[in-house]
Amino acid sequence: MYAWKGKIESGKEYRVLFKMVEARYGSVERAIRDLHSYELPAIHAVPFAHISASHAAWIDENAA
């Protein structure tokens, strides 16, 4: 449930996680805004405080 334009709204929403390098954030955010049906989609960036070297390498290799 959430407040939107003076009303309390409810409905199904899904959280989606994208793993990417920081350099790709802008293009991913633009794509979400262009494709999402909401006027104001909730887009959050959470930097890794700690990440295993092997997982960080996988992200680097696959975030092109």
PDBQT receptor file of N, H, CA, C and O in Angstrom, charges set to zero:
ATOM      1  N   MET A   1       0.847  -1.170   0.000  1.00  0.00    +0.000 N 
ATOM      2  CA  MET A   1       0.000   0.000   0.000  1.00  0.00    +0.000 C 
ATOM      3  C   MET A   1       0.893   1.234   0.000  1.00  0.00    +0.000 C 
ATOM      4  O   MET A   1       1.979   1.236   0.579  1.00  0.00    +0.000 OA
ATOM      5  N   TYR A   2       0.412   2.282  -0.662  1.00  0.00    +0.000 N 
ATOM      6  H   TYR A   2      -0.471   2.281  -1.132  1.00  0.00    +0.000 HD
ATOM      7  CA  TYR A   2       1.210   3.491  -0.757  1.00  0.00    +0.000 C 
ATOM      8  C   TYR A   2       0.286   4.672  -1.065  1.00  0.00    +0.000 C 
ATOM      9  O   TYR A   2      -0.805   4.505  -1.609  1.00  0.00    +0.000 OA
ATOM     10  N   ALA A   3       0.749   5.850  -0.708  1.00  0.00    +0.000 N 
ATOM     11  H   ALA A   3       1.636   5.985  -0.266  1.00  0.00    +0.000 HD
ATOM     12  CA  ALA A   3       0.004   7.078  -1.016  1.00  0.00    +0.000 C 
ATOM     13  C   ALA A   3       0.408   7.550  -2.404  1.00  0.00    +0.000 C 
ATOM     14  O   ALA A   3       1.593   7.598  -2.731  1.00  0.00    +0.000 OA
ATOM     15  N   TRP A   4      -0.590   7.902  -3.222  1.00  0.00    +0.000 N 
ATOM     16  H   TRP A   4      -1.553   7.863  -2.956  1.00  0.00    +0.000 HD
ATOM     17  CA  TRP A   4      -0.315   8.401  -4.564  1.00  0.00    +0.000 C 
ATOM     18  C   TRP A   4      -1.373   9.420  -4.944  1.00  0.00    +0.000 C 
ATOM     19  O   TRP A   4      -2.558   9.100  -5.038  1.00  0.00    +0.000 OA
ATOM     20  N   LYS A   5      -0.926  10.662  -5.163  1.00  0.00    +0.000 N 
ATOM     21  H   LYS A   5       0.037  10.922  -5.087  1.00  0.00    +0.000 HD
ATOM     22  CA  LYS A   5      -1.801  11.752  -5.583  1.00  0.00    +0.000 C 
ATOM     23  C   LYS A   5      -3.019  11.899  -4.673  1.00  0.00    +0.000 C 
ATOM     24  O   LYS A   5      -4.154  12.022  -5.135  1.00  0.00    +0.000 OA
ATOM     25  N   GLY A   6      -2.747  11.881  -3.354  1.00  0.00    +0.000 N 
ATOM     26  H   GLY A   6      -1.825  11.780  -2.979  1.00  0.00    +0.000 HD
ATOM     27  CA  GLY A   6      -3.782  12.117  -2.362  1.00  0.00    +0.000 C 
ATOM     28  C   GLY A   6      -4.675  10.935  -2.035  1.00  0.00    +0.000 C 
ATOM     29  O   GLY A   6      -5.637  11.086  -1.281  1.00  0.00    +0.000 OA
ATOM     30  N   LYS A   7      -4.385   9.771  -2.578  1.00  0.00    +0.000 N 
ATOM     31  H   LYS A   7      -3.605   9.649  -3.191  1.00  0.00    +0.000 HD
ATOM     32  CA  LYS A   7      -5.188   8.576  -2.311  1.00  0.00    +0.000 C 
ATOM     33  C   LYS A   7      -4.280   7.450  -1.822  1.00  0.00    +0.000 C 
ATOM     34  O   LYS A   7      -3.081   7.434  -2.099  1.00  0.00    +0.000 OA
ATOM     35  N   ILE A   8      -4.873   6.515  -1.094  1.00  0.00    +0.000 N 
ATOM     36  H   ILE A   8      -5.847   6.528  -0.869  1.00  0.00    +0.000 HD
ATOM     37  CA  ILE A   8      -4.148   5.319  -0.693  1.00  0.00    +0.000 C 
ATOM     38  C   ILE A   8      -4.402   4.265  -1.760  1.00  0.00    +0.000 C 
ATOM     39  O   ILE A   8      -5.548   3.918  -2.046  1.00  0.00    +0.000 OA
ATOM     40  N   GLU A   9      -3.339   3.768  -2.337  1.00  0.00    +0.000 N 
ATOM     41  H   GLU A   9      -2.408   4.050  -2.105  1.00  0.00    +0.000 HD
ATOM     42  CA  GLU A   9      -3.417   2.790  -3.411  1.00  0.00    +0.000 C 
ATOM     43  C   GLU A   9      -2.921   1.433  -2.918  1.00  0.00    +0.000 C 
ATOM     44  O   GLU A   9      -2.138   1.352  -1.971  1.00  0.00    +0.000 OA
ATOM     45  N   SER A  10      -3.377   0.394  -3.557  1.00  0.00    +0.000 N 
ATOM     46  H   SER A  10      -4.013   0.460  -4.326  1.00  0.00    +0.000 HD
ATOM     47  CA  SER A  10      -2.839  -0.939  -3.279  1.00  0.00    +0.000 C 
ATOM     48  C   SER A  10      -2.890  -1.736  -4.572  1.00  0.00    +0.000 C 
ATOM     49  O   SER A  10      -3.722  -1.483  -5.444  1.00  0.00    +0.000 OA
ATOM     50  N   GLY A  11      -2.025  -2.662  -4.677  1.00  0.00    +0.000 N 
ATOM     51  H   GLY A  11      -1.349  -2.867  -3.969  1.00  0.00    +0.000 HD
ATOM     52  CA  GLY A  11      -1.978  -3.498  -5.871  1.00  0.00    +0.000 C 
ATOM     53  C   GLY A  11      -0.739  -4.348  -5.843  1.00  0.00    +0.000 C 
ATOM     54  O   GLY A  11       0.125  -4.181  -4.981  1.00  0.00    +0.000 OA
ATOM     55  N   LYS A  12      -0.651  -5.255  -6.779  1.00  0.00    +0.000 N 
ATOM     56  H   LYS A  12      -1.352  -5.390  -7.479  1.00  0.00    +0.000 HD
ATOM     57  CA  LYS A  12       0.517  -6.121  -6.849  1.00  0.00    +0.000 C 
ATOM     58  C   LYS A  12       1.682  -5.351  -7.446  1.00  0.00    +0.000 C 
ATOM     59  O   LYS A  12       1.551  -4.678  -8.469  1.00  0.00    +0.000 OA
ATOM     60  N   GLU A  13       2.803  -5.465  -6.794  1.00  0.00    +0.000 N 
ATOM     61  H   GLU A  13       2.909  -6.012  -5.963  1.00  0.00    +0.000 HD
ATOM     62  CA  GLU A  13       4.054  -4.914  -7.296  1.00  0.00    +0.000 C 
ATOM     63  C   GLU A  13       5.123  -5.973  -7.109  1.00  0.00    +0.000 C 
ATOM     64  O   GLU A  13       5.012  -6.833  -6.235  1.00  0.00    +0.000 OA
ATOM     65  N   TYR A  14       6.151  -5.908  -7.926  1.00  0.00    +0.000 N 
ATOM     66  H   TYR A  14       6.241  -5.210  -8.636  1.00  0.00    +0.000 HD
ATOM     67  CA  TYR A  14       7.236  -6.876  -7.860  1.00  0.00    +0.000 C 
ATOM     68  C   TYR A  14       8.554  -6.129  -7.783  1.00  0.00    +0.000 C 
ATOM     69  O   TYR A  14       8.753  -5.120  -8.459  1.00  0.00    +0.000 OA
ATOM     70  N   ARG A  15       9.435  -6.629  -6.963  1.00  0.00    +0.000 N 
ATOM     71  H   ARG A  15       9.273  -7.448  -6.414  1.00  0.00    +0.000 HD
ATOM     72  CA  ARG A  15      10.779  -6.068  -6.862  1.00  0.00    +0.000 C 
ATOM     73  C   ARG A  15      11.684  -6.817  -7.826  1.00  0.00    +0.000 C 
ATOM     74  O   ARG A  15      11.693  -8.048  -7.850  1.00  0.00    +0.000 OA
ATOM     75  N   VAL A  16      12.432  -6.086  -8.609  1.00  0.00    +0.000 N 
ATOM     76  H   VAL A  16      12.424  -5.086  -8.589  1.00  0.00    +0.000 HD
ATOM     77  CA  VAL A  16      13.356  -6.673  -9.569  1.00  0.00    +0.000 C 
ATOM     78  C   VAL A  16      14.756  -6.178  -9.235  1.00  0.00    +0.000 C 
ATOM     79  O   VAL A  16      14.945  -4.994  -8.954  1.00  0.00    +0.000 OA
ATOM     80  N   LEU A  17      15.723  -7.061  -9.263  1.00  0.00    +0.000 N 
ATOM     81  H   LEU A  17      15.569  -8.022  -9.491  1.00  0.00    +0.000 HD
ATOM     82  CA  LEU A  17      17.105  -6.711  -8.947  1.00  0.00    +0.000 C 
ATOM     83  C   LEU A  17      17.952  -6.841 -10.202  1.00  0.00    +0.000 C 
ATOM     84  O   LEU A  17      17.974  -7.893 -10.841  1.00  0.00    +0.000 OA
ATOM     85  N   PHE A  18      18.649  -5.766 -10.551  1.00  0.00    +0.000 N 
ATOM     86  H   PHE A  18      18.632  -4.912 -10.031  1.00  0.00    +0.000 HD
ATOM     87  CA  PHE A  18      19.605  -5.780 -11.657  1.00  0.00    +0.000 C 
ATOM     88  C   PHE A  18      20.994  -5.605 -11.073  1.00  0.00    +0.000 C 
ATOM     89  O   PHE A  18      21.224  -4.688 -10.284  1.00  0.00    +0.000 OA
ATOM     90  N   LYS A  19      21.905  -6.458 -11.445  1.00  0.00    +0.000 N 
ATOM     91  H   LYS A  19      21.717  -7.202 -12.086  1.00  0.00    +0.000 HD
ATOM     92  CA  LYS A  19      23.294  -6.319 -11.011  1.00  0.00    +0.000 C 
ATOM     93  C   LYS A  19      24.054  -5.702 -12.166  1.00  0.00    +0.000 C 
ATOM     94  O   LYS A  19      24.038  -6.225 -13.281  1.00  0.00    +0.000 OA
ATOM     95  N   MET A  20      24.730  -4.575 -11.897  1.00  0.00    +0.000 N 
ATOM     96  H   MET A  20      24.743  -4.150 -10.991  1.00  0.00    +0.000 HD
ATOM     97  CA  MET A  20      25.426  -3.886 -12.980  1.00  0.00    +0.000 C 
ATOM     98  C   MET A  20      26.612  -3.106 -12.434  1.00  0.00    +0.000 C 
ATOM     99  O   MET A  20      26.726  -2.875 -11.230  1.00  0.00    +0.000 OA
ATOM    100  N   VAL A  21      27.477  -2.712 -13.328  1.00  0.00    +0.000 N 
ATOM    101  H   VAL A  21      27.384  -2.899 -14.306  1.00  0.00    +0.000 HD
ATOM    102  CA  VAL A  21      28.578  -1.824 -12.961  1.00  0.00    +0.000 C 
ATOM    103  C   VAL A  21      28.031  -0.394 -12.943  1.00  0.00    +0.000 C 
ATOM    104  O   VAL A  21      27.058  -0.077 -13.628  1.00  0.00    +0.000 OA
ATOM    105  N   GLU A  22      28.665   0.443 -12.161  1.00  0.00    +0.000 N 
ATOM    106  H   GLU A  22      29.455   0.185 -11.604  1.00  0.00    +0.000 HD
ATOM    107  CA  GLU A  22      28.176   1.818 -11.989  1.00  0.00    +0.000 C 
ATOM    108  C   GLU A  22      28.077   2.574 -13.313  1.00  0.00    +0.000 C 
ATOM    109  O   GLU A  22      27.170   3.385 -13.496  1.00  0.00    +0.000 OA
ATOM    110  N   ALA A  23      28.983   2.318 -14.216  1.00  0.00    +0.000 N 
ATOM    111  H   ALA A  23      29.720   1.658 -14.068  1.00  0.00    +0.000 HD
ATOM    112  CA  ALA A  23      28.994   3.026 -15.501  1.00  0.00    +0.000 C 
ATOM    113  C   ALA A  23      27.721   2.772 -16.313  1.00  0.00    +0.000 C 
ATOM    114  O   ALA A  23      27.380   3.583 -17.174  1.00  0.00    +0.000 OA
ATOM    115  N   ARG A  24      27.017   1.676 -16.066  1.00  0.00    +0.000 N 
ATOM    116  H   ARG A  24      27.294   1.017 -15.367  1.00  0.00    +0.000 HD
ATOM    117  CA  ARG A  24      25.807   1.330 -16.818  1.00  0.00    +0.000 C 
ATOM    118  C   ARG A  24      24.525   1.835 -16.154  1.00  0.00    +0.000 C 
ATOM    119  O   ARG A  24      23.446   1.723 -16.736  1.00  0.00    +0.000 OA
ATOM    120  N   TYR A  25      24.630   2.389 -14.946  1.00  0.00    +0.000 N 
ATOM    121  H   TYR A  25      25.507   2.480 -14.474  1.00  0.00    +0.000 HD
ATOM    122  CA  TYR A  25      23.425   2.778 -14.206  1.00  0.00    +0.000 C 
ATOM    123  C   TYR A  25      22.524   3.724 -15.001  1.00  0.00    +0.000 C 
ATOM    124  O   TYR A  25      21.316   3.497 -15.076  1.00  0.00    +0.000 OA
ATOM    125  N   GLY A  26      23.075   4.755 -15.582  1.00  0.00    +0.000 N 
ATOM    126  H   GLY A  26      24.056   4.939 -15.520  1.00  0.00    +0.000 HD
ATOM    127  CA  GLY A  26      22.269   5.745 -16.298  1.00  0.00    +0.000 C 
ATOM    128  C   GLY A  26      21.451   5.143 -17.424  1.00  0.00    +0.000 C 
ATOM    129  O   GLY A  26      20.276   5.473 -17.582  1.00  0.00    +0.000 OA
ATOM    130  N   SER A  27      22.059   4.264 -18.208  1.00  0.00    +0.000 N 
ATOM    131  H   SER A  27      23.013   3.996 -18.079  1.00  0.00    +0.000 HD
ATOM    132  CA  SER A  27      21.331   3.664 -19.325  1.00  0.00    +0.000 C 
ATOM    133  C   SER A  27      20.265   2.691 -18.835  1.00  0.00    +0.000 C 
ATOM    134  O   SER A  27      19.201   2.583 -19.444  1.00  0.00    +0.000 OA
ATOM    135  N   VAL A  28      20.537   1.986 -17.749  1.00  0.00    +0.000 N 
ATOM    136  H   VAL A  28      21.402   2.074 -17.254  1.00  0.00    +0.000 HD
ATOM    137  CA  VAL A  28      19.547   1.065 -17.196  1.00  0.00    +0.000 C 
ATOM    138  C   VAL A  28      18.376   1.855 -16.606  1.00  0.00    +0.000 C 
ATOM    139  O   VAL A  28      17.221   1.479 -16.805  1.00  0.00    +0.000 OA
ATOM    140  N   GLU A  29      18.654   2.926 -15.895  1.00  0.00    +0.000 N 
ATOM    141  H   GLU A  29      19.593   3.231 -15.733  1.00  0.00    +0.000 HD
ATOM    142  CA  GLU A  29      17.575   3.752 -15.340  1.00  0.00    +0.000 C 
ATOM    143  C   GLU A  29      16.693   4.325 -16.460  1.00  0.00    +0.000 C 
ATOM    144  O   GLU A  29      15.467   4.307 -16.351  1.00  0.00    +0.000 OA
ATOM    145  N   ARG A  30      17.307   4.824 -17.520  1.00  0.00    +0.000 N 
ATOM    146  H   ARG A  30      18.303   4.838 -17.609  1.00  0.00    +0.000 HD
ATOM    147  CA  ARG A  30      16.522   5.359 -18.647  1.00  0.00    +0.000 C 
ATOM    148  C   ARG A  30      15.638   4.283 -19.267  1.00  0.00    +0.000 C 
ATOM    149  O   ARG A  30      14.483   4.545 -19.604  1.00  0.00    +0.000 OA
ATOM    150  N   ALA A  31      16.168   3.086 -19.418  1.00  0.00    +0.000 N 
ATOM    151  H   ALA A  31      17.106   2.873 -19.144  1.00  0.00    +0.000 HD
ATOM    152  CA  ALA A  31      15.386   1.993 -19.993  1.00  0.00    +0.000 C 
ATOM    153  C   ALA A  31      14.200   1.639 -19.102  1.00  0.00    +0.000 C 
ATOM    154  O   ALA A  31      13.098   1.407 -19.597  1.00  0.00    +0.000 OA
ATOM    155  N   ILE A  32      14.422   1.597 -17.798  1.00  0.00    +0.000 N 
ATOM    156  H   ILE A  32      15.318   1.785 -17.396  1.00  0.00    +0.000 HD
ATOM    157  CA  ILE A  32      13.317   1.310 -16.875  1.00  0.00    +0.000 C 
ATOM    158  C   ILE A  32      12.248   2.393 -16.990  1.00  0.00    +0.000 C 
ATOM    159  O   ILE A  32      11.061   2.084 -17.099  1.00  0.00    +0.000 OA
ATOM    160  N   ARG A  33      12.658   3.653 -16.966  1.00  0.00    +0.000 N 
ATOM    161  H   ARG A  33      13.622   3.904 -16.877  1.00  0.00    +0.000 HD
ATOM    162  CA  ARG A  33      11.685   4.755 -17.071  1.00  0.00    +0.000 C 
ATOM    163  C   ARG A  33      10.921   4.699 -18.393  1.00  0.00    +0.000 C 
ATOM    164  O   ARG A  33       9.716   4.950 -18.422  1.00  0.00    +0.000 OA
ATOM    165  N   ASP A  34      11.608   4.373 -19.481  1.00  0.00    +0.000 N 
ATOM    166  H   ASP A  34      12.587   4.169 -19.457  1.00  0.00    +0.000 HD
ATOM    167  CA  ASP A  34      10.956   4.305 -20.794  1.00  0.00    +0.000 C 
ATOM    168  C   ASP A  34       9.966   3.151 -20.890  1.00  0.00    +0.000 C 
ATOM    169  O   ASP A  34       8.929   3.278 -21.541  1.00  0.00    +0.000 OA
ATOM    170  N   LEU A  35      10.274   2.032 -20.252  1.00  0.00    +0.000 N 
ATOM    171  H   LEU A  35      11.117   1.929 -19.723  1.00  0.00    +0.000 HD
ATOM    172  CA  LEU A  35       9.467   0.826 -20.403  1.00  0.00    +0.000 C 
ATOM    173  C   LEU A  35       8.423   0.615 -19.306  1.00  0.00    +0.000 C 
ATOM    174  O   LEU A  35       7.450  -0.111 -19.514  1.00  0.00    +0.000 OA
ATOM    175  N   HIS A  36       8.609   1.233 -18.154  1.00  0.00    +0.000 N 
ATOM    176  H   HIS A  36       9.399   1.822 -17.984  1.00  0.00    +0.000 HD
ATOM    177  CA  HIS A  36       7.733   0.990 -17.009  1.00  0.00    +0.000 C 
ATOM    178  C   HIS A  36       6.396   1.684 -17.190  1.00  0.00    +0.000 C 
ATOM    179  O   HIS A  36       6.331   2.781 -17.743  1.00  0.00    +0.000 OA
ATOM    180  N   SER A  37       5.340   1.052 -16.730  1.00  0.00    +0.000 N 
ATOM    181  H   SER A  37       5.393   0.160 -16.281  1.00  0.00    +0.000 HD
ATOM    182  CA  SER A  37       3.995   1.635 -16.857  1.00  0.00    +0.000 C 
ATOM    183  C   SER A  37       3.727   2.718 -15.817  1.00  0.00    +0.000 C 
ATOM    184  O   SER A  37       2.810   3.518 -16.000  1.00  0.00    +0.000 OA
ATOM    185  N   TYR A  38       4.487   2.767 -14.748  1.00  0.00    +0.000 N 
ATOM    186  H   TYR A  38       5.232   2.116 -14.600  1.00  0.00    +0.000 HD
ATOM    187  CA  TYR A  38       4.266   3.773 -13.701  1.00  0.00    +0.000 C 
ATOM    188  C   TYR A  38       4.837   5.120 -14.113  1.00  0.00    +0.000 C 
ATOM    189  O   TYR A  38       5.846   5.195 -14.814  1.00  0.00    +0.000 OA
ATOM    190  N   GLU A  39       4.182   6.175 -13.671  1.00  0.00    +0.000 N 
ATOM    191  H   GLU A  39       3.362   6.115 -13.101  1.00  0.00    +0.000 HD
ATOM    192  CA  GLU A  39       4.692   7.536 -13.874  1.00  0.00    +0.000 C 
ATOM    193  C   GLU A  39       5.972   7.751 -13.067  1.00  0.00    +0.000 C 
ATOM    194  O   GLU A  39       6.876   8.467 -13.499  1.00  0.00    +0.000 OA
ATOM    195  N   LEU A  40       6.039   7.127 -11.900  1.00  0.00    +0.000 N 
ATOM    196  H   LEU A  40       5.305   6.545 -11.550  1.00  0.00    +0.000 HD
ATOM    197  CA  LEU A  40       7.185   7.288 -11.002  1.00  0.00    +0.000 C 
ATOM    198  C   LEU A  40       7.625   5.923 -10.475  1.00  0.00    +0.000 C 
ATOM    199  O   LEU A  40       7.323   5.586  -9.330  1.00  0.00    +0.000 OA
ATOM    200  N   PRO A  41       8.329   5.135 -11.281  1.00  0.00    +0.000 N 
ATOM    201  CA  PRO A  41       8.779   3.832 -10.779  1.00  0.00    +0.000 C 
ATOM    202  C   PRO A  41       9.825   4.016  -9.680  1.00  0.00    +0.000 C 
ATOM    203  O   PRO A  41      10.626   4.950  -9.718  1.00  0.00    +0.000 OA
ATOM    204  N   ALA A  42       9.803   3.117  -8.710  1.00  0.00    +0.000 N 
ATOM    205  H   ALA A  42       9.152   2.359  -8.679  1.00  0.00    +0.000 HD
ATOM    206  CA  ALA A  42      10.774   3.159  -7.613  1.00  0.00    +0.000 C 
ATOM    207  C   ALA A  42      12.079   2.525  -8.099  1.00  0.00    +0.000 C 
ATOM    208  O   ALA A  42      12.165   1.307  -8.259  1.00  0.00    +0.000 OA
ATOM    209  N   ILE A  43      13.079   3.352  -8.327  1.00  0.00    +0.000 N 
ATOM    210  H   ILE A  43      13.009   4.341  -8.197  1.00  0.00    +0.000 HD
ATOM    211  CA  ILE A  43      14.376   2.877  -8.814  1.00  0.00    +0.000 C 
ATOM    212  C   ILE A  43      15.412   3.230  -7.749  1.00  0.00    +0.000 C 
ATOM    213  O   ILE A  43      15.581   4.400  -7.405  1.00  0.00    +0.000 OA
ATOM    214  N   HIS A  44      16.096   2.229  -7.235  1.00  0.00    +0.000 N 
ATOM    215  H   HIS A  44      15.959   1.279  -7.514  1.00  0.00    +0.000 HD
ATOM    216  CA  HIS A  44      17.095   2.437  -6.180  1.00  0.00    +0.000 C 
ATOM    217  C   HIS A  44      18.411   1.807  -6.594  1.00  0.00    +0.000 C 
ATOM    218  O   HIS A  44      18.430   0.709  -7.151  1.00  0.00    +0.000 OA
ATOM    219  N   ALA A  45      19.495   2.484  -6.328  1.00  0.00    +0.000 N 
ATOM    220  H   ALA A  45      19.480   3.375  -5.876  1.00  0.00    +0.000 HD
ATOM    221  CA  ALA A  45      20.823   1.922  -6.549  1.00  0.00    +0.000 C 
ATOM    222  C   ALA A  45      21.451   1.654  -5.181  1.00  0.00    +0.000 C 
ATOM    223  O   ALA A  45      21.510   2.539  -4.328  1.00  0.00    +0.000 OA
ATOM    224  N   VAL A  46      21.911   0.440  -4.991  1.00  0.00    +0.000 N 
ATOM    225  H   VAL A  46      21.864  -0.279  -5.684  1.00  0.00    +0.000 HD
ATOM    226  CA  VAL A  46      22.531   0.053  -3.724  1.00  0.00    +0.000 C 
ATOM    227  C   VAL A  46      23.943  -0.429  -4.020  1.00  0.00    +0.000 C 
ATOM    228  O   VAL A  46      24.120  -1.517  -4.569  1.00  0.00    +0.000 OA
ATOM    229  N   PRO A  47      24.947   0.360  -3.667  1.00  0.00    +0.000 N 
ATOM    230  CA  PRO A  47      26.327  -0.071  -3.941  1.00  0.00    +0.000 C 
ATOM    231  C   PRO A  47      26.725  -1.222  -3.021  1.00  0.00    +0.000 C 
ATOM    232  O   PRO A  47      26.240  -1.329  -1.895  1.00  0.00    +0.000 OA
ATOM    233  N   PHE A  48      27.600  -2.067  -3.510  1.00  0.00    +0.000 N 
ATOM    234  H   PHE A  48      27.994  -1.981  -4.425  1.00  0.00    +0.000 HD
ATOM    235  CA  PHE A  48      28.096  -3.180  -2.708  1.00  0.00    +0.000 C 
ATOM    236  C   PHE A  48      29.118  -2.664  -1.704  1.00  0.00    +0.000 C 
ATOM    237  O   PHE A  48      30.120  -2.058  -2.084  1.00  0.00    +0.000 OA
ATOM    238  N   ALA A  49      28.863  -2.906  -0.429  1.00  0.00    +0.000 N 
ATOM    239  H   ALA A  49      28.049  -3.399  -0.120  1.00  0.00    +0.000 HD
ATOM    240  CA  ALA A  49      29.855  -2.579   0.593  1.00  0.00    +0.000 C 
ATOM    241  C   ALA A  49      30.949  -3.647   0.594  1.00  0.00    +0.000 C 
ATOM    242  O   ALA A  49      32.128  -3.350   0.789  1.00  0.00    +0.000 OA
ATOM    243  N   HIS A  50      30.538  -4.882   0.373  1.00  0.00    +0.000 N 
ATOM    244  H   HIS A  50      29.581  -5.124   0.214  1.00  0.00    +0.000 HD
ATOM    245  CA  HIS A  50      31.455  -6.016   0.304  1.00  0.00    +0.000 C 
ATOM    246  C   HIS A  50      30.926  -6.958  -0.774  1.00  0.00    +0.000 C 
ATOM    247  O   HIS A  50      29.719  -7.174  -0.884  1.00  0.00    +0.000 OA
ATOM    248  N   ILE A  51      31.827  -7.510  -1.558  1.00  0.00    +0.000 N 
ATOM    249  H   ILE A  51      32.807  -7.335  -1.469  1.00  0.00    +0.000 HD
ATOM    250  CA  ILE A  51      31.444  -8.458  -2.595  1.00  0.00    +0.000 C 
ATOM    251  C   ILE A  51      32.632  -9.377  -2.852  1.00  0.00    +0.000 C 
ATOM    252  O   ILE A  51      33.781  -8.935  -2.855  1.00  0.00    +0.000 OA
ATOM    253  N   SER A  52      32.350 -10.636  -3.063  1.00  0.00    +0.000 N 
ATOM    254  H   SER A  52      31.417 -10.995  -3.061  1.00  0.00    +0.000 HD
ATOM    255  CA  SER A  52      33.456 -11.556  -3.330  1.00  0.00    +0.000 C 
ATOM    256  C   SER A  52      34.092 -11.197  -4.670  1.00  0.00    +0.000 C 
ATOM    257  O   SER A  52      33.419 -10.726  -5.586  1.00  0.00    +0.000 OA
ATOM    258  N   ALA A  53      35.368 -11.424  -4.765  1.00  0.00    +0.000 N 
ATOM    259  H   ALA A  53      35.915 -11.807  -4.020  1.00  0.00    +0.000 HD
ATOM    260  CA  ALA A  53      36.100 -11.088  -5.987  1.00  0.00    +0.000 C 
ATOM    261  C   ALA A  53      35.544 -11.843  -7.189  1.00  0.00    +0.000 C 
ATOM    262  O   ALA A  53      35.465 -11.287  -8.285  1.00  0.00    +0.000 OA
ATOM    263  N   SER A  54      35.163 -13.091  -6.998  1.00  0.00    +0.000 N 
ATOM    264  H   SER A  54      35.227 -13.542  -6.107  1.00  0.00    +0.000 HD
ATOM    265  CA  SER A  54      34.653 -13.874  -8.122  1.00  0.00    +0.000 C 
ATOM    266  C   SER A  54      33.291 -13.360  -8.594  1.00  0.00    +0.000 C 
ATOM    267  O   SER A  54      33.021 -13.344  -9.795  1.00  0.00    +0.000 OA
ATOM    268  N   HIS A  55      32.440 -12.944  -7.670  1.00  0.00    +0.000 N 
ATOM    269  H   HIS A  55      32.659 -12.957  -6.694  1.00  0.00    +0.000 HD
ATOM    270  CA  HIS A  55      31.135 -12.406  -8.074  1.00  0.00    +0.000 C 
ATOM    271  C   HIS A  55      31.294 -11.037  -8.727  1.00  0.00    +0.000 C 
ATOM    272  O   HIS A  55      30.610 -10.749  -9.709  1.00  0.00    +0.000 OA
ATOM    273  N   ALA A  56      32.162 -10.204  -8.220  1.00  0.00    +0.000 N 
ATOM    274  H   ALA A  56      32.718 -10.438  -7.422  1.00  0.00    +0.000 HD
ATOM    275  CA  ALA A  56      32.431  -8.902  -8.828  1.00  0.00    +0.000 C 
ATOM    276  C   ALA A  56      32.962  -9.077 -10.251  1.00  0.00    +0.000 C 
ATOM    277  O   ALA A  56      32.596  -8.320 -11.151  1.00  0.00    +0.000 OA
ATOM    278  N   ALA A  57      33.814 -10.061 -10.450  1.00  0.00    +0.000 N 
ATOM    279  H   ALA A  57      34.112 -10.675  -9.719  1.00  0.00    +0.000 HD
ATOM    280  CA  ALA A  57      34.334 -10.322 -11.797  1.00  0.00    +0.000 C 
ATOM    281  C   ALA A  57      33.222 -10.775 -12.728  1.00  0.00    +0.000 C 
ATOM    282  O   ALA A  57      33.191 -10.380 -13.893  1.00  0.00    +0.000 OA
ATOM    283  N   TRP A  58      32.300 -11.606 -12.223  1.00  0.00    +0.000 N 
ATOM    284  H   TRP A  58      32.325 -11.927 -11.277  1.00  0.00    +0.000 HD
ATOM    285  CA  TRP A  58      31.165 -12.052 -13.039  1.00  0.00    +0.000 C 
ATOM    286  C   TRP A  58      30.304 -10.867 -13.466  1.00  0.00    +0.000 C 
ATOM    287  O   TRP A  58      29.878 -10.795 -14.619  1.00  0.00    +0.000 OA
ATOM    288  N   ILE A  59      30.046  -9.942 -12.549  1.00  0.00    +0.000 N 
ATOM    289  H   ILE A  59      30.391 -10.001 -11.613  1.00  0.00    +0.000 HD
ATOM    290  CA  ILE A  59      29.255  -8.750 -12.880  1.00  0.00    +0.000 C 
ATOM    291  C   ILE A  59      29.979  -7.942 -13.951  1.00  0.00    +0.000 C 
ATOM    292  O   ILE A  59      29.371  -7.535 -14.942  1.00  0.00    +0.000 OA
ATOM    293  N   ASP A  60      31.282  -7.707 -13.754  1.00  0.00    +0.000 N 
ATOM    294  H   ASP A  60      31.775  -8.037 -12.950  1.00  0.00    +0.000 HD
ATOM    295  CA  ASP A  60      32.065  -6.954 -14.747  1.00  0.00    +0.000 C 
ATOM    296  C   ASP A  60      32.005  -7.599 -16.130  1.00  0.00    +0.000 C 
ATOM    297  O   ASP A  60      31.877  -6.903 -17.137  1.00  0.00    +0.000 OA
ATOM    298  N   GLU A  61      32.094  -8.905 -16.177  1.00  0.00    +0.000 N 
ATOM    299  H   GLU A  61      32.197  -9.470 -15.359  1.00  0.00    +0.000 HD
ATOM    300  CA  GLU A  61      32.098  -9.627 -17.451  1.00  0.00    +0.000 C 
ATOM    301  C   GLU A  61      30.731  -9.624 -18.133  1.00  0.00    +0.000 C 
ATOM    302  O   GLU A  61      30.652  -9.722 -19.358  1.00  0.00    +0.000 OA
ATOM    303  N   ASN A  62      29.655  -9.513 -17.353  1.00  0.00    +0.000 N 
ATOM    304  H   ASN A  62      29.719  -9.434 -16.358  1.00  0.00    +0.000 HD
ATOM    305  CA  ASN A  62      28.315  -9.677 -17.897  1.00  0.00    +0.000 C 
ATOM    306  C   ASN A  62      27.483  -8.395 -17.921  1.00  0.00    +0.000 C 
ATOM    307  O   ASN A  62      26.298  -8.446 -18.250  1.00  0.00    +0.000 OA
ATOM    308  N   ALA A  63      28.061  -7.275 -17.588  1.00  0.00    +0.000 N 
ATOM    309  H   ALA A  63      29.024  -7.234 -17.320  1.00  0.00    +0.000 HD
ATOM    310  CA  ALA A  63      27.296  -6.027 -17.526  1.00  0.00    +0.000 C 
ATOM    311  C   ALA A  63      27.489  -5.159 -18.765  1.00  0.00    +0.000 C 
ATOM    312  O   ALA A  63      27.205  -3.962 -18.733  1.00  0.00    +0.000 OA
ATOM    313  N   ALA A  64      27.958  -5.738 -19.829  1.00  0.00    +0.000 N 
ATOM    314  H   ALA A  64      28.189  -6.711 -19.855  1.00  0.00    +0.000 HD
ATOM    315  CA  ALA A  64      28.209  -4.972 -21.055  1.00  0.00    +0.000 C 
ATOM    316  C   ALA A  64      26.933  -4.677 -21.792  1.00  0.00    +0.000 C 
ATOM    317  O   ALA A  64      26.961  -4.040 -22.845  1.00  0.00    +0.000 OA
TER     318      ALA A  64
